[in-house]
Amino acid sequence: FPYFKKNLFDNTGVSLSASELTLCAIMKLGLTTKEISIHTNASVKAIEGRKYRLRKKLNIPSDIDFTLWFSNF
């Protein structure tokens, strides 16, 4: 996704850290929370927390699926 970072910033206006961008890219691939935890060597609870904070930072309503939301970029 060569323009993912630029499109994400252009549409949200939010600057993300490298780890947040990595999480966004992984979620764009459609991996589940458990799969993300396995690949990043983090606990499921830690990934859930990171996803929650990212959702708040990007102002994504809780009724919208991350994978569908990121597919727009």
mmCIF file of the N, C-alpha and C atoms, coordinates in Angstrom:
data_MODEL
# 
_entry.id   MODEL 
# 
loop_
_atom_site.group_PDB 
_atom_site.id 
_atom_site.type_symbol 
_atom_site.label_atom_id 
_atom_site.label_alt_id 
_atom_site.label_comp_id 
_atom_site.label_asym_id 
_atom_site.label_entity_id 
_atom_site.label_seq_id 
_atom_site.pdbx_PDB_ins_code 
_atom_site.Cartn_x 
_atom_site.Cartn_y 
_atom_site.Cartn_z 
_atom_site.occupancy 
_atom_site.B_iso_or_equiv 
_atom_site.pdbx_formal_charge 
_atom_site.auth_seq_id 
_atom_site.auth_comp_id 
_atom_site.auth_asym_id 
_atom_site.auth_atom_id 
_atom_site.pdbx_PDB_model_num 
ATOM 1   N N  . PHE A 1 1  ? 0.846   -1.178  0.000  1.00 0.00 ? 1  PHE A N  1 
ATOM 2   C CA . PHE A 1 1  ? 0.000   0.000   0.000  1.00 0.00 ? 1  PHE A CA 1 
ATOM 3   C C  . PHE A 1 1  ? 0.890   1.239   0.000  1.00 0.00 ? 1  PHE A C  1 
ATOM 4   N N  . PRO A 1 2  ? 1.385   1.634   -1.163 1.00 0.00 ? 2  PRO A N  1 
ATOM 5   C CA . PRO A 1 2  ? 2.375   2.711   -1.202 1.00 0.00 ? 2  PRO A CA 1 
ATOM 6   C C  . PRO A 1 2  ? 1.867   4.073   -0.720 1.00 0.00 ? 2  PRO A C  1 
ATOM 7   N N  . TYR A 1 3  ? 0.595   4.355   -0.854 1.00 0.00 ? 3  TYR A N  1 
ATOM 8   C CA . TYR A 1 3  ? 0.076   5.670   -0.464 1.00 0.00 ? 3  TYR A CA 1 
ATOM 9   C C  . TYR A 1 3  ? -0.788  5.623   0.788  1.00 0.00 ? 3  TYR A C  1 
ATOM 10  N N  . PHE A 1 4  ? -0.705  4.523   1.522  1.00 0.00 ? 4  PHE A N  1 
ATOM 11  C CA . PHE A 1 4  ? -1.550  4.335   2.701  1.00 0.00 ? 4  PHE A CA 1 
ATOM 12  C C  . PHE A 1 4  ? -1.339  5.435   3.727  1.00 0.00 ? 4  PHE A C  1 
ATOM 13  N N  . LYS A 1 5  ? -0.095  5.718   4.071  1.00 0.00 ? 5  LYS A N  1 
ATOM 14  C CA . LYS A 1 5  ? 0.207   6.719   5.098  1.00 0.00 ? 5  LYS A CA 1 
ATOM 15  C C  . LYS A 1 5  ? -0.288  8.096   4.670  1.00 0.00 ? 5  LYS A C  1 
ATOM 16  N N  . LYS A 1 6  ? -0.013  8.467   3.426  1.00 0.00 ? 6  LYS A N  1 
ATOM 17  C CA . LYS A 1 6  ? -0.431  9.780   2.929  1.00 0.00 ? 6  LYS A CA 1 
ATOM 18  C C  . LYS A 1 6  ? -1.952  9.885   2.899  1.00 0.00 ? 6  LYS A C  1 
ATOM 19  N N  . ASN A 1 7  ? -2.638  8.866   2.390  1.00 0.00 ? 7  ASN A N  1 
ATOM 20  C CA . ASN A 1 7  ? -4.098  8.888   2.324  1.00 0.00 ? 7  ASN A CA 1 
ATOM 21  C C  . ASN A 1 7  ? -4.717  8.942   3.724  1.00 0.00 ? 7  ASN A C  1 
ATOM 22  N N  . LEU A 1 8  ? -4.139  8.208   4.642  1.00 0.00 ? 8  LEU A N  1 
ATOM 23  C CA . LEU A 1 8  ? -4.648  8.198   6.011  1.00 0.00 ? 8  LEU A CA 1 
ATOM 24  C C  . LEU A 1 8  ? -4.520  9.578   6.636  1.00 0.00 ? 8  LEU A C  1 
ATOM 25  N N  . PHE A 1 9  ? -3.363  10.213  6.459  1.00 0.00 ? 9  PHE A N  1 
ATOM 26  C CA . PHE A 1 9  ? -3.164  11.546  7.023  1.00 0.00 ? 9  PHE A CA 1 
ATOM 27  C C  . PHE A 1 9  ? -4.051  12.583  6.326  1.00 0.00 ? 9  PHE A C  1 
ATOM 28  N N  . ASP A 1 10 ? -4.149  12.499  4.990  1.00 0.00 ? 10 ASP A N  1 
ATOM 29  C CA . ASP A 1 10 ? -4.965  13.461  4.242  1.00 0.00 ? 10 ASP A CA 1 
ATOM 30  C C  . ASP A 1 10 ? -6.430  13.407  4.642  1.00 0.00 ? 10 ASP A C  1 
ATOM 31  N N  . ASN A 1 11 ? -6.929  12.220  4.944  1.00 0.00 ? 11 ASN A N  1 
ATOM 32  C CA . ASN A 1 11 ? -8.347  12.066  5.262  1.00 0.00 ? 11 ASN A CA 1 
ATOM 33  C C  . ASN A 1 11 ? -8.681  12.273  6.736  1.00 0.00 ? 11 ASN A C  1 
ATOM 34  N N  . THR A 1 12 ? -7.701  12.097  7.615  1.00 0.00 ? 12 THR A N  1 
ATOM 35  C CA . THR A 1 12 ? -7.981  12.241  9.042  1.00 0.00 ? 12 THR A CA 1 
ATOM 36  C C  . THR A 1 12 ? -7.335  13.478  9.646  1.00 0.00 ? 12 THR A C  1 
ATOM 37  N N  . GLY A 1 13 ? -6.214  13.906  9.089  1.00 0.00 ? 13 GLY A N  1 
ATOM 38  C CA . GLY A 1 13 ? -5.483  15.036  9.639  1.00 0.00 ? 13 GLY A CA 1 
ATOM 39  C C  . GLY A 1 13 ? -4.756  14.714  10.925 1.00 0.00 ? 13 GLY A C  1 
ATOM 40  N N  . VAL A 1 14 ? -4.664  13.438  11.262 1.00 0.00 ? 14 VAL A N  1 
ATOM 41  C CA . VAL A 1 14 ? -4.034  13.003  12.503 1.00 0.00 ? 14 VAL A CA 1 
ATOM 42  C C  . VAL A 1 14 ? -2.655  12.426  12.186 1.00 0.00 ? 14 VAL A C  1 
ATOM 43  N N  . SER A 1 15 ? -1.660  12.892  12.911 1.00 0.00 ? 15 SER A N  1 
ATOM 44  C CA . SER A 1 15 ? -0.316  12.364  12.761 1.00 0.00 ? 15 SER A CA 1 
ATOM 45  C C  . SER A 1 15 ? -0.156  11.161  13.684 1.00 0.00 ? 15 SER A C  1 
ATOM 46  N N  . LEU A 1 16 ? 0.305   10.045  13.123 1.00 0.00 ? 16 LEU A N  1 
ATOM 47  C CA . LEU A 1 16 ? 0.445   8.808   13.890 1.00 0.00 ? 16 LEU A CA 1 
ATOM 48  C C  . LEU A 1 16 ? 1.909   8.437   14.051 1.00 0.00 ? 16 LEU A C  1 
ATOM 49  N N  . SER A 1 17 ? 2.209   7.758   15.143 1.00 0.00 ? 17 SER A N  1 
ATOM 50  C CA . SER A 1 17 ? 3.567   7.272   15.374 1.00 0.00 ? 17 SER A CA 1 
ATOM 51  C C  . SER A 1 17 ? 3.835   6.069   14.462 1.00 0.00 ? 17 SER A C  1 
ATOM 52  N N  . ALA A 1 18 ? 5.081   5.667   14.409 1.00 0.00 ? 18 ALA A N  1 
ATOM 53  C CA . ALA A 1 18 ? 5.462   4.529   13.568 1.00 0.00 ? 18 ALA A CA 1 
ATOM 54  C C  . ALA A 1 18 ? 4.748   3.249   14.006 1.00 0.00 ? 18 ALA A C  1 
ATOM 55  N N  . SER A 1 19 ? 4.638   3.041   15.316 1.00 0.00 ? 19 SER A N  1 
ATOM 56  C CA . SER A 1 19 ? 3.979   1.815   15.790 1.00 0.00 ? 19 SER A CA 1 
ATOM 57  C C  . SER A 1 19 ? 2.476   1.857   15.498 1.00 0.00 ? 19 SER A C  1 
ATOM 58  N N  . GLU A 1 20 ? 1.879   3.055   15.566 1.00 0.00 ? 20 GLU A N  1 
ATOM 59  C CA . GLU A 1 20 ? 0.453   3.176   15.241 1.00 0.00 ? 20 GLU A CA 1 
ATOM 60  C C  . GLU A 1 20 ? 0.222   2.939   13.752 1.00 0.00 ? 20 GLU A C  1 
ATOM 61  N N  . LEU A 1 21 ? 1.127   3.449   12.912 1.00 0.00 ? 21 LEU A N  1 
ATOM 62  C CA . LEU A 1 21 ? 1.012   3.208   11.468 1.00 0.00 ? 21 LEU A CA 1 
ATOM 63  C C  . LEU A 1 21 ? 1.178   1.728   11.139 1.00 0.00 ? 21 LEU A C  1 
ATOM 64  N N  . THR A 1 22 ? 2.090   1.082   11.847 1.00 0.00 ? 22 THR A N  1 
ATOM 65  C CA . THR A 1 22 ? 2.284   -0.356  11.640 1.00 0.00 ? 22 THR A CA 1 
ATOM 66  C C  . THR A 1 22 ? 1.020   -1.123  12.000 1.00 0.00 ? 22 THR A C  1 
ATOM 67  N N  . LEU A 1 23 ? 0.413   -0.773  13.120 1.00 0.00 ? 23 LEU A N  1 
ATOM 68  C CA . LEU A 1 23 ? -0.831  -1.426  13.530 1.00 0.00 ? 23 LEU A CA 1 
ATOM 69  C C  . LEU A 1 23 ? -1.930  -1.173  12.501 1.00 0.00 ? 23 LEU A C  1 
ATOM 70  N N  . CYS A 1 24 ? -2.017  0.045   11.987 1.00 0.00 ? 24 CYS A N  1 
ATOM 71  C CA . CYS A 1 24 ? -3.017  0.367   10.962 1.00 0.00 ? 24 CYS A CA 1 
ATOM 72  C C  . CYS A 1 24 ? -2.809  -0.488  9.713  1.00 0.00 ? 24 CYS A C  1 
ATOM 73  N N  . ALA A 1 25 ? -1.564  -0.612  9.282  1.00 0.00 ? 25 ALA A N  1 
ATOM 74  C CA . ALA A 1 25 ? -1.269  -1.402  8.094  1.00 0.00 ? 25 ALA A CA 1 
ATOM 75  C C  . ALA A 1 25 ? -1.605  -2.873  8.305  1.00 0.00 ? 25 ALA A C  1 
ATOM 76  N N  . ILE A 1 26 ? -1.303  -3.387  9.486  1.00 0.00 ? 26 ILE A N  1 
ATOM 77  C CA . ILE A 1 26 ? -1.620  -4.787  9.798  1.00 0.00 ? 26 ILE A CA 1 
ATOM 78  C C  . ILE A 1 26 ? -3.130  -4.990  9.804  1.00 0.00 ? 26 ILE A C  1 
ATOM 79  N N  . MET A 1 27 ? -3.861  -4.037  10.363 1.00 0.00 ? 27 MET A N  1 
ATOM 80  C CA . MET A 1 27 ? -5.322  -4.161  10.384 1.00 0.00 ? 27 MET A CA 1 
ATOM 81  C C  . MET A 1 27 ? -5.901  -4.040  8.981  1.00 0.00 ? 27 MET A C  1 
ATOM 82  N N  . LYS A 1 28 ? -5.255  -3.256  8.124  1.00 0.00 ? 28 LYS A N  1 
ATOM 83  C CA . LYS A 1 28 ? -5.714  -3.135  6.734  1.00 0.00 ? 28 LYS A CA 1 
ATOM 84  C C  . LYS A 1 28 ? -5.619  -4.492  6.029  1.00 0.00 ? 28 LYS A C  1 
ATOM 85  N N  . LEU A 1 29 ? -4.667  -5.301  6.450  1.00 0.00 ? 29 LEU A N  1 
ATOM 86  C CA . LEU A 1 29 ? -4.530  -6.641  5.875  1.00 0.00 ? 29 LEU A CA 1 
ATOM 87  C C  . LEU A 1 29 ? -5.636  -7.591  6.319  1.00 0.00 ? 29 LEU A C  1 
ATOM 88  N N  . GLY A 1 30 ? -6.397  -7.186  7.345  1.00 0.00 ? 30 GLY A N  1 
ATOM 89  C CA . GLY A 1 30 ? -7.526  -7.988  7.787  1.00 0.00 ? 30 GLY A CA 1 
ATOM 90  C C  . GLY A 1 30 ? -7.213  -9.010  8.857  1.00 0.00 ? 30 GLY A C  1 
ATOM 91  N N  . LEU A 1 31 ? -6.074  -8.879  9.536  1.00 0.00 ? 31 LEU A N  1 
ATOM 92  C CA . LEU A 1 31 ? -5.736  -9.827  10.586 1.00 0.00 ? 31 LEU A CA 1 
ATOM 93  C C  . LEU A 1 31 ? -6.598  -9.587  11.823 1.00 0.00 ? 31 LEU A C  1 
ATOM 94  N N  . THR A 1 32 ? -6.907  -10.650 12.521 1.00 0.00 ? 32 THR A N  1 
ATOM 95  C CA . THR A 1 32 ? -7.675  -10.554 13.760 1.00 0.00 ? 32 THR A CA 1 
ATOM 96  C C  . THR A 1 32 ? -6.756  -10.099 14.883 1.00 0.00 ? 32 THR A C  1 
ATOM 97  N N  . THR A 1 33 ? -7.349  -9.744  15.997 1.00 0.00 ? 33 THR A N  1 
ATOM 98  C CA . THR A 1 33 ? -6.577  -9.302  17.156 1.00 0.00 ? 33 THR A CA 1 
ATOM 99  C C  . THR A 1 33 ? -5.621  -10.408 17.612 1.00 0.00 ? 33 THR A C  1 
ATOM 100 N N  . LYS A 1 34 ? -6.081  -11.634 17.610 1.00 0.00 ? 34 LYS A N  1 
ATOM 101 C CA . LYS A 1 34 ? -5.234  -12.755 18.028 1.00 0.00 ? 34 LYS A CA 1 
ATOM 102 C C  . LYS A 1 34 ? -4.075  -12.951 17.055 1.00 0.00 ? 34 LYS A C  1 
ATOM 103 N N  . GLU A 1 35 ? -4.338  -12.846 15.769 1.00 0.00 ? 35 GLU A N  1 
ATOM 104 C CA . GLU A 1 35 ? -3.270  -12.988 14.775 1.00 0.00 ? 35 GLU A CA 1 
ATOM 105 C C  . GLU A 1 35 ? -2.247  -11.856 14.905 1.00 0.00 ? 35 GLU A C  1 
ATOM 106 N N  . ILE A 1 36 ? -2.731  -10.642 15.158 1.00 0.00 ? 36 ILE A N  1 
ATOM 107 C CA . ILE A 1 36 ? -1.824  -9.508  15.347 1.00 0.00 ? 36 ILE A CA 1 
ATOM 108 C C  . ILE A 1 36 ? -0.951  -9.741  16.574 1.00 0.00 ? 36 ILE A C  1 
ATOM 109 N N  . SER A 1 37 ? -1.547  -10.253 17.647 1.00 0.00 ? 37 SER A N  1 
ATOM 110 C CA . SER A 1 37 ? -0.768  -10.493 18.861 1.00 0.00 ? 37 SER A CA 1 
ATOM 111 C C  . SER A 1 37 ? 0.312   -11.545 18.633 1.00 0.00 ? 37 SER A C  1 
ATOM 112 N N  . ILE A 1 38 ? 0.020   -12.540 17.849 1.00 0.00 ? 38 ILE A N  1 
ATOM 113 C CA . ILE A 1 38 ? 1.006   -13.579 17.555 1.00 0.00 ? 38 ILE A CA 1 
ATOM 114 C C  . ILE A 1 38 ? 2.161   -13.003 16.736 1.00 0.00 ? 38 ILE A C  1 
ATOM 115 N N  . HIS A 1 39 ? 1.843   -12.225 15.705 1.00 0.00 ? 39 HIS A N  1 
ATOM 116 C CA . HIS A 1 39 ? 2.872   -11.681 14.813 1.00 0.00 ? 39 HIS A CA 1 
ATOM 117 C C  . HIS A 1 39 ? 3.696   -10.566 15.454 1.00 0.00 ? 39 HIS A C  1 
ATOM 118 N N  . THR A 1 40 ? 3.124   -9.860  16.417 1.00 0.00 ? 40 THR A N  1 
ATOM 119 C CA . THR A 1 40 ? 3.862   -8.769  17.059 1.00 0.00 ? 40 THR A CA 1 
ATOM 120 C C  . THR A 1 40 ? 4.447   -9.166  18.404 1.00 0.00 ? 40 THR A C  1 
ATOM 121 N N  . ASN A 1 41 ? 4.194   -10.406 18.812 1.00 0.00 ? 41 ASN A N  1 
ATOM 122 C CA . ASN A 1 41 ? 4.692   -10.924 20.089 1.00 0.00 ? 41 ASN A CA 1 
ATOM 123 C C  . ASN A 1 41 ? 4.195   -10.089 21.270 1.00 0.00 ? 41 ASN A C  1 
ATOM 124 N N  . ALA A 1 42 ? 2.911   -9.716  21.197 1.00 0.00 ? 42 ALA A N  1 
ATOM 125 C CA . ALA A 1 42 ? 2.270   -8.955  22.271 1.00 0.00 ? 42 ALA A CA 1 
ATOM 126 C C  . ALA A 1 42 ? 1.035   -9.726  22.725 1.00 0.00 ? 42 ALA A C  1 
ATOM 127 N N  . SER A 1 43 ? 0.551   -9.413  23.896 1.00 0.00 ? 43 SER A N  1 
ATOM 128 C CA . SER A 1 43 ? -0.644  -10.098 24.386 1.00 0.00 ? 43 SER A CA 1 
ATOM 129 C C  . SER A 1 43 ? -1.885  -9.577  23.653 1.00 0.00 ? 43 SER A C  1 
ATOM 130 N N  . VAL A 1 44 ? -2.923  -10.394 23.658 1.00 0.00 ? 44 VAL A N  1 
ATOM 131 C CA . VAL A 1 44 ? -4.186  -9.995  23.037 1.00 0.00 ? 44 VAL A CA 1 
ATOM 132 C C  . VAL A 1 44 ? -4.723  -8.748  23.724 1.00 0.00 ? 44 VAL A C  1 
ATOM 133 N N  . LYS A 1 45 ? -4.607  -8.701  25.039 1.00 0.00 ? 45 LYS A N  1 
ATOM 134 C CA . LYS A 1 45 ? -5.077  -7.546  25.806 1.00 0.00 ? 45 LYS A CA 1 
ATOM 135 C C  . LYS A 1 45 ? -4.327  -6.271  25.402 1.00 0.00 ? 45 LYS A C  1 
ATOM 136 N N  . ALA A 1 46 ? -3.034  -6.382  25.156 1.00 0.00 ? 46 ALA A N  1 
ATOM 137 C CA . ALA A 1 46 ? -2.241  -5.223  24.742 1.00 0.00 ? 46 ALA A CA 1 
ATOM 138 C C  . ALA A 1 46 ? -2.690  -4.723  23.370 1.00 0.00 ? 46 ALA A C  1 
ATOM 139 N N  . ILE A 1 47 ? -2.964  -5.636  22.463 1.00 0.00 ? 47 ILE A N  1 
ATOM 140 C CA . ILE A 1 47 ? -3.424  -5.256  21.122 1.00 0.00 ? 47 ILE A CA 1 
ATOM 141 C C  . ILE A 1 47 ? -4.808  -4.625  21.204 1.00 0.00 ? 47 ILE A C  1 
ATOM 142 N N  . GLU A 1 48 ? -5.670  -5.172  22.044 1.00 0.00 ? 48 GLU A N  1 
ATOM 143 C CA . GLU A 1 48 ? -7.003  -4.582  22.219 1.00 0.00 ? 48 GLU A CA 1 
ATOM 144 C C  . GLU A 1 48 ? -6.883  -3.147  22.736 1.00 0.00 ? 48 GLU A C  1 
ATOM 145 N N  . GLY A 1 49 ? -5.970  -2.914  23.648 1.00 0.00 ? 49 GLY A N  1 
ATOM 146 C CA . GLY A 1 49 ? -5.747  -1.569  24.179 1.00 0.00 ? 49 GLY A CA 1 
ATOM 147 C C  . GLY A 1 49 ? -5.222  -0.619  23.115 1.00 0.00 ? 49 GLY A C  1 
ATOM 148 N N  . ARG A 1 50 ? -4.277  -1.087  22.316 1.00 0.00 ? 50 ARG A N  1 
ATOM 149 C CA . ARG A 1 50 ? -3.732  -0.257  21.244 1.00 0.00 ? 50 ARG A CA 1 
ATOM 150 C C  . ARG A 1 50 ? -4.804  0.079   20.214 1.00 0.00 ? 50 ARG A C  1 
ATOM 151 N N  . LYS A 1 51 ? -5.639  -0.907  19.905 1.00 0.00 ? 51 LYS A N  1 
ATOM 152 C CA . LYS A 1 51 ? -6.721  -0.668  18.949 1.00 0.00 ? 51 LYS A CA 1 
ATOM 153 C C  . LYS A 1 51 ? -7.734  0.333   19.512 1.00 0.00 ? 51 LYS A C  1 
ATOM 154 N N  . TYR A 1 52 ? -8.025  0.231   20.791 1.00 0.00 ? 52 TYR A N  1 
ATOM 155 C CA . TYR A 1 52 ? -8.962  1.152   21.424 1.00 0.00 ? 52 TYR A CA 1 
ATOM 156 C C  . TYR A 1 52 ? -8.424  2.595   21.379 1.00 0.00 ? 52 TYR A C  1 
ATOM 157 N N  . ARG A 1 53 ? -7.147  2.757   21.748 1.00 0.00 ? 53 ARG A N  1 
ATOM 158 C CA . ARG A 1 53 ? -6.553  4.093   21.725 1.00 0.00 ? 53 ARG A CA 1 
ATOM 159 C C  . ARG A 1 53 ? -6.479  4.659   20.306 1.00 0.00 ? 53 ARG A C  1 
ATOM 160 N N  . LEU A 1 54 ? -6.203  3.802   19.344 1.00 0.00 ? 54 LEU A N  1 
ATOM 161 C CA . LEU A 1 54 ? -6.155  4.226   17.949 1.00 0.00 ? 54 LEU A CA 1 
ATOM 162 C C  . LEU A 1 54 ? -7.538  4.640   17.458 1.00 0.00 ? 54 LEU A C  1 
ATOM 163 N N  . ARG A 1 55 ? -8.549  3.900   17.850 1.00 0.00 ? 55 ARG A N  1 
ATOM 164 C CA . ARG A 1 55 ? -9.933  4.229   17.484 1.00 0.00 ? 55 ARG A CA 1 
ATOM 165 C C  . ARG A 1 55 ? -10.309 5.608   18.020 1.00 0.00 ? 55 ARG A C  1 
ATOM 166 N N  . LYS A 1 56 ? -9.926  5.893   19.264 1.00 0.00 ? 56 LYS A N  1 
ATOM 167 C CA . LYS A 1 56 ? -10.218 7.190   19.877 1.00 0.00 ? 56 LYS A CA 1 
ATOM 168 C C  . LYS A 1 56 ? -9.432  8.308   19.191 1.00 0.00 ? 56 LYS A C  1 
ATOM 169 N N  . LYS A 1 57 ? -8.175  8.049   18.873 1.00 0.00 ? 57 LYS A N  1 
ATOM 170 C CA . LYS A 1 57 ? -7.337  9.062   18.244 1.00 0.00 ? 57 LYS A CA 1 
ATOM 171 C C  . LYS A 1 57 ? -7.852  9.433   16.856 1.00 0.00 ? 57 LYS A C  1 
ATOM 172 N N  . LEU A 1 58 ? -8.361  8.444   16.118 1.00 0.00 ? 58 LEU A N  1 
ATOM 173 C CA . LEU A 1 58 ? -8.858  8.678   14.765 1.00 0.00 ? 58 LEU A CA 1 
ATOM 174 C C  . LEU A 1 58 ? -10.349 9.011   14.727 1.00 0.00 ? 58 LEU A C  1 
ATOM 175 N N  . ASN A 1 59 ? -10.990 9.037   15.892 1.00 0.00 ? 59 ASN A N  1 
ATOM 176 C CA . ASN A 1 59 ? -12.435 9.318   15.994 1.00 0.00 ? 59 ASN A CA 1 
ATOM 177 C C  . ASN A 1 59 ? -13.281 8.365   15.154 1.00 0.00 ? 59 ASN A C  1 
ATOM 178 N N  . ILE A 1 60 ? -13.003 7.079   15.291 1.00 0.00 ? 60 ILE A N  1 
ATOM 179 C CA . ILE A 1 60 ? -13.763 6.052   14.584 1.00 0.00 ? 60 ILE A CA 1 
ATOM 180 C C  . ILE A 1 60 ? -14.838 5.535   15.529 1.00 0.00 ? 60 ILE A C  1 
ATOM 181 N N  . PRO A 1 61 ? -16.105 5.650   15.156 1.00 0.00 ? 61 PRO A N  1 
ATOM 182 C CA . PRO A 1 61 ? -17.175 5.155   16.038 1.00 0.00 ? 61 PRO A CA 1 
ATOM 183 C C  . PRO A 1 61 ? -17.025 3.657   16.308 1.00 0.00 ? 61 PRO A C  1 
ATOM 184 N N  . SER A 1 62 ? -17.485 3.217   17.464 1.00 0.00 ? 62 SER A N  1 
ATOM 185 C CA . SER A 1 62 ? -17.320 1.820   17.864 1.00 0.00 ? 62 SER A CA 1 
ATOM 186 C C  . SER A 1 62 ? -18.164 0.865   17.025 1.00 0.00 ? 62 SER A C  1 
ATOM 187 N N  . ASP A 1 63 ? -19.170 1.375   16.327 1.00 0.00 ? 63 ASP A N  1 
ATOM 188 C CA . ASP A 1 63 ? -20.006 0.488   15.512 1.00 0.00 ? 63 ASP A CA 1 
ATOM 189 C C  . ASP A 1 63 ? -19.424 0.252   14.115 1.00 0.00 ? 63 ASP A C  1 
ATOM 190 N N  . ILE A 1 64 ? -18.298 0.877   13.798 1.00 0.00 ? 64 ILE A N  1 
ATOM 191 C CA . ILE A 1 64 ? -17.656 0.695   12.494 1.00 0.00 ? 64 ILE A CA 1 
ATOM 192 C C  . ILE A 1 64 ? -16.490 -0.273  12.648 1.00 0.00 ? 64 ILE A C  1 
ATOM 193 N N  . ASP A 1 65 ? -16.414 -1.240  11.748 1.00 0.00 ? 65 ASP A N  1 
ATOM 194 C CA . ASP A 1 65 ? -15.347 -2.234  11.779 1.00 0.00 ? 65 ASP A CA 1 
ATOM 195 C C  . ASP A 1 65 ? -14.047 -1.610  11.264 1.00 0.00 ? 65 ASP A C  1 
ATOM 196 N N  . PHE A 1 66 ? -12.943 -1.852  11.981 1.00 0.00 ? 66 PHE A N  1 
ATOM 197 C CA . PHE A 1 66 ? -11.641 -1.318  11.584 1.00 0.00 ? 66 PHE A CA 1 
ATOM 198 C C  . PHE A 1 66 ? -11.257 -1.746  10.168 1.00 0.00 ? 66 PHE A C  1 
ATOM 199 N N  . THR A 1 67 ? -11.429 -3.018  9.870  1.00 0.00 ? 67 THR A N  1 
ATOM 200 C CA . THR A 1 67 ? -11.008 -3.540  8.575  1.00 0.00 ? 67 THR A CA 1 
ATOM 201 C C  . THR A 1 67 ? -11.753 -2.824  7.448  1.00 0.00 ? 67 THR A C  1 
ATOM 202 N N  . LEU A 1 68 ? -13.034 -2.621  7.624  1.00 0.00 ? 68 LEU A N  1 
ATOM 203 C CA . LEU A 1 68 ? -13.812 -1.910  6.603  1.00 0.00 ? 68 LEU A CA 1 
ATOM 204 C C  . LEU A 1 68 ? -13.387 -0.443  6.524  1.00 0.00 ? 68 LEU A C  1 
ATOM 205 N N  . TRP A 1 69 ? -13.120 0.167   7.663  1.00 0.00 ? 69 TRP A N  1 
ATOM 206 C CA . TRP A 1 69 ? -12.734 1.563   7.684  1.00 0.00 ? 69 TRP A CA 1 
ATOM 207 C C  . TRP A 1 69 ? -11.394 1.762   6.984  1.00 0.00 ? 69 TRP A C  1 
ATOM 208 N N  . PHE A 1 70 ? -10.425 0.874   7.279  1.00 0.00 ? 70 PHE A N  1 
ATOM 209 C CA . PHE A 1 70 ? -9.106  0.998   6.666  1.00 0.00 ? 70 PHE A CA 1 
ATOM 210 C C  . PHE A 1 70 ? -9.111  0.613   5.201  1.00 0.00 ? 70 PHE A C  1 
ATOM 211 N N  . SER A 1 71 ? -10.076 -0.124  4.732  1.00 0.00 ? 71 SER A N  1 
ATOM 212 C CA . SER A 1 71 ? -10.130 -0.504  3.326  1.00 0.00 ? 71 SER A CA 1 
ATOM 213 C C  . SER A 1 71 ? -10.357 0.707   2.423  1.00 0.00 ? 71 SER A C  1 
ATOM 214 N N  . ASN A 1 72 ? -10.828 1.818   2.990  1.00 0.00 ? 72 ASN A N  1 
ATOM 215 C CA . ASN A 1 72 ? -11.027 3.038   2.202  1.00 0.00 ? 72 ASN A CA 1 
ATOM 216 C C  . ASN A 1 72 ? -9.734  3.746   1.865  1.00 0.00 ? 72 ASN A C  1 
ATOM 217 N N  . PHE A 1 73 ? -8.636  3.342   2.465  1.00 0.00 ? 73 PHE A N  1 
ATOM 218 C CA . PHE A 1 73 ? -7.365  3.998   2.224  1.00 0.00 ? 73 PHE A CA 1 
ATOM 219 C C  . PHE A 1 73 ? -6.496  3.098   1.410  1.00 0.00 ? 73 PHE A C  1 
# 
